[in-house]
């Protein structure tokens, strides 16, 4: 989980390429753990500078998760345009189904 989360953050902004199903879900779990820790820290320490640092970390996590989702969609041979499904009813369910699909190796135009 730690390695997948570290890879997600290190590839901040990298949309090209693919991410397999296992690394995707481990990185999502790792970012959820980071968010829970940040939530606890923000409620225990009420300094403004701590809140600013937490907001910066959360922005980095959001950008990392978005690019990770693009790479996961590429792994299933889908364009990152499918992320716009989040704005239509039941679109999140379709995205979760796509994220759970196996990797496509044959005729995948996003593989390097």
C-alpha positions, 0 to 999 in steps of 0.5 A: 500500500505504501509503495503504490501510494508513493508511486501515485504521488511521485507521478503527480500530473503524469496522465500518459501510461497505465496503472494496474488494478492492484496498484490503483486500489492500494493507492486509493486505500493509502490516500484514504488513510492519509486523509484520515490522518490529516483529518485527525491532525486538523482537529487536534492541532488548531494552528493556522499554519497546520491547516494551510499545510494540510490543504496543500497536501490535500490538493496534491492528493486530489491531483494525484488521484485524478491522474491515477484515475486517468492511468487506470482508465488507460489500462482498461483501454478507455480515454480519460474523457470517461472521468466526466461520467462523475457529473451524470447520474449513476456515472460513478457506478460506471467508473467503479465498474471500469476501475474493477475491470482487468487490464487490456493488453491487446490493442491497447492504444495507451500502453507504452 
